[in-house]
Amino acid sequence: MDDRPDSRTLRVTEPRAVPWLSVVFGYGPMLPFLMGAVAAWAWQGKFLGDAAETVTTLWGCAILLFLSGVRRGLSFRTEGGATLAQIATMIGLFSLGFAALVLTVLDETVAALALLILGFGALTILDPIAARRGEAPLFFARLRPAQIPLAILGLVGLLALKL
């Protein structure tokens, strides 16, 4: 006979303040967006400019795909189980990130950048809502509106270069 419980109750205490590791790993990955956009503009029309544009766009795809996984991971510890909003957000972010990746490989950079801007823009809005609903850590309400616009700024800079 199996004596393991069929369920368990978790008690989670989390800070409203952004933990220092989340500052490091939250803002650190945003720097390549800004550096890549500056490099693409500085070396515009040259190999290094094209390389900076491509690498930065691919970086955006990787980060958006990673953040879709973060959303799924959070849903594993949501009280009462994953919510429809968590799953829909995860699928939406993943779809945008993967489509942007495919478009980048197909050299459709403008479309890829537009999808990335849409995905990161959605995070800026949806993560604070998720934090208030208990579907994400409380500190996401403070972190995301300050963190994610840095990525958007770099991506918009790349898009402006392409238009």
C-alpha positions in Angstrom: 0.0 0.0 0.0 1.2 3.5 -0.9 1.4 5.7 2.2 2.3 8.9 0.3 -0.2 11.8 0.5 -2.3 12.6 -2.5 -1.7 16.3 -2.0 0.2 18.8 0.1 -0.2 22.3 1.3 2.6 24.8 0.6 3.1 28.0 2.7 5.1 30.5 0.7 6.5 33.8 2.1 7.9 36.1 -0.5 9.1 39.7 -0.4 7.5 42.6 -2.2 11.0 44.0 -2.6 13.1 42.7 -5.5 15.7 40.3 -4.3 19.3 41.1 -5.2 19.7 38.0 -7.4 16.6 39.0 -9.3 18.2 42.4 -9.8 21.4 40.9 -11.2 19.6 38.2 -13.3 16.8 40.5 -14.2 18.7 43.6 -15.4 21.9 41.8 -16.6 20.2 40.1 -19.5 18.7 43.4 -20.6 22.1 44.9 -21.3 22.7 43.0 -24.5 19.6 44.5 -26.0 20.9 48.0 -25.4 24.5 47.2 -26.4 23.4 45.3 -29.5 21.2 48.2 -30.7 24.1 50.7 -30.1 26.5 48.5 -31.9 24.1 48.0 -34.8 23.7 51.7 -35.2 27.5 52.4 -34.7 28.5 49.9 -37.4 25.5 50.4 -39.6 25.9 48.8 -43.0 29.1 46.9 -41.9 29.6 43.3 -41.0 29.8 44.1 -37.3 26.5 46.1 -37.4 24.7 43.3 -39.2 26.2 40.8 -36.7 25.1 42.9 -33.8 21.6 43.1 -35.2 21.3 39.4 -35.7 22.8 38.4 -32.4 20.6 40.9 -30.5 17.5 39.6 -32.3 18.4 36.0 -31.5 19.1 37.1 -27.9 15.6 38.5 -27.7 14.2 35.2 -29.0 16.1 33.3 -26.4 15.1 35.5 -23.5 11.4 35.5 -24.6 11.5 31.7 -24.8 13.2 31.5 -21.4 10.5 33.8 -19.9 7.8 31.6 -21.3 9.4 28.8 -19.4 9.5 30.9 -16.3 5.8 31.5 -16.5 5.2 27.7 -16.9 7.5 27.0 -13.9 5.6 29.5 -11.8 2.4 27.7 -12.6 3.7 24.5 -10.9 3.6 26.2 -7.6 0.4 28.3 -7.9 -2.0 27.6 -5.2 -4.8 25.3 -6.6 -2.8 24.5 -9.7 -2.0 26.3 -13.0 -4.5 28.9 -14.1 -5.8 29.4 -17.6 -4.1 32.8 -17.7 -0.7 31.3 -16.8 -1.0 28.6 -19.5 -2.3 31.1 -22.1 0.5 33.5 -21.3 3.2 30.8 -21.5 1.8 29.5 -24.8 1.6 33.1 -26.2 5.1 34.0 -25.1 6.5 30.8 -26.5 4.7 31.2 -29.8 5.9 34.7 -30.2 9.5 33.8 -29.3 9.6 30.7 -31.6 7.9 32.6 -34.5 10.5 35.4 -34.1 13.3 32.8 -34.1 12.0 31.3 -37.3 11.6 34.7 -38.9 15.1 35.7 -37.9 16.5 32.5 -39.5 14.5 33.3 -42.6 16.0 36.9 -42.6 12.7 38.5 -41.9 14.1 40.7 -39.2 11.4 43.4 -39.2 8.7 40.9 -38.6 10.8 39.1 -35.9 11.5 42.4 -34.1 7.8 43.3 -34.2 6.9 40.0 -32.6 9.5 40.4 -29.9 8.4 43.9 -29.1 4.8 42.5 -28.8 5.9 39.7 -26.5 8.1 41.9 -24.2 5.3 44.5 -24.2 2.9 41.9 -23.0 5.2 40.9 -20.2 5.4 44.5 -19.0 1.6 44.5 -18.6 0.8 40.9 -17.7 3.5 40.1 -15.1 2.4 42.9 -12.6 -1.2 41.6 -13.0 0.0 38.0 -12.4 1.9 39.2 -9.3 -1.3 40.8 -7.8 -3.3 37.6 -8.6 -0.7 35.3 -6.9 0.4 33.8 -10.2 3.9 35.3 -10.0 6.1 36.5 -7.2 5.0 39.8 -5.7 8.2 41.5 -6.8 7.4 41.0 -10.5 4.9 43.9 -10.1 8.0 46.2 -9.4 10.6 44.5 -11.5 9.0 43.9 -14.8 7.8 47.5 -15.5 11.4 48.8 -15.0 13.2 45.8 -16.4 11.4 44.8 -19.6 11.3 48.3 -21.2 15.1 48.1 -21.5 14.7 45.2 -23.9 11.9 47.0 -25.7 14.1 50.1 -26.1 16.9 48.0 -27.7 14.5 46.2 -30.0 12.8 49.4 -31.1 16.2 50.8 -31.8 16.9 47.8 -34.1 13.5 48.2 -35.7 14.1 51.9 -36.4 17.4 51.0 -38.1 15.6 48.5 -40.4 12.8 50.9 -41.4 
